[in-house]
């Protein structure tokens, strides 16, 4: 599944979560929401624009991405 772009407002009731590593400041953070039941995916949005665009990602692809980040495959 290719990520689909929609607006975060298209996901009413989504429980958005921000990483505990983000701290108190609203800096460069992303938030995720498990919307598998309603939209068959994981939604990702910019915490600075909570009503803006969100990516809808296949759960398996999201899990693989998180694993790659944790294993240092990206320079982040």
C-alpha positions in Angstrom: 0.0 0.0 0.0 1.4 3.4 -1.0 0.9 6.0 1.7 -2.2 8.0 1.2 -2.5 11.6 2.0 -5.6 12.9 3.8 -6.3 15.7 6.3 -6.0 14.9 10.0 -9.5 16.3 10.3 -10.7 13.4 8.2 -9.8 11.1 11.2 -12.2 12.2 13.9 -11.7 10.4 17.2 -8.1 9.4 16.3 -6.0 9.1 19.4 -2.8 10.9 18.4 0.4 10.1 20.3 3.8 11.9 20.3 7.1 10.3 21.2 8.2 10.6 24.8 11.5 11.7 23.3 9.9 14.9 22.0 10.0 16.8 25.3 7.7 19.7 26.2 8.5 21.9 23.3 6.5 21.8 20.1 9.6 21.4 17.9 10.2 18.9 15.1 7.7 16.3 16.2 5.4 13.9 14.5 2.4 12.2 16.0 0.9 8.8 15.1 -2.6 7.3 15.5 -3.7 3.8 15.1 -6.7 4.0 12.7 -6.6 0.4 11.5 -10.3 -0.2 12.4 -11.6 2.9 10.6 -9.1 3.4 7.8 -6.9 0.2 7.7 -3.7 2.1 8.6 -1.4 4.1 10.8 -1.8 7.8 10.5 1.2 10.2 10.8 0.9 14.0 11.1 3.1 17.0 12.0 2.4 18.0 15.6 2.7 21.7 14.7 -0.2 21.4 12.2 -2.7 19.1 14.0 -5.5 19.9 11.4 -3.2 19.7 8.4 -2.2 16.8 6.2 -1.7 13.3 7.5 -0.2 10.2 5.8 -2.0 6.9 6.1 0.5 4.0 6.1 0.0 0.3 5.9 0.6 -1.1 9.4 3.2 -3.7 8.2 5.1 -0.9 6.3 5.0 1.3 9.4 6.3 -1.5 11.6 9.2 -2.1 9.1 10.0 1.6 9.0 10.1 1.9 12.8 12.4 -1.1 12.9 14.7 0.5 10.4 14.8 3.7 12.4 15.6 1.8 15.6 18.4 -0.1 13.8 20.0 3.1 12.6 19.3 2.7 8.9 18.5 6.4 8.6 20.7 9.3 9.6 18.3 10.8 12.1 
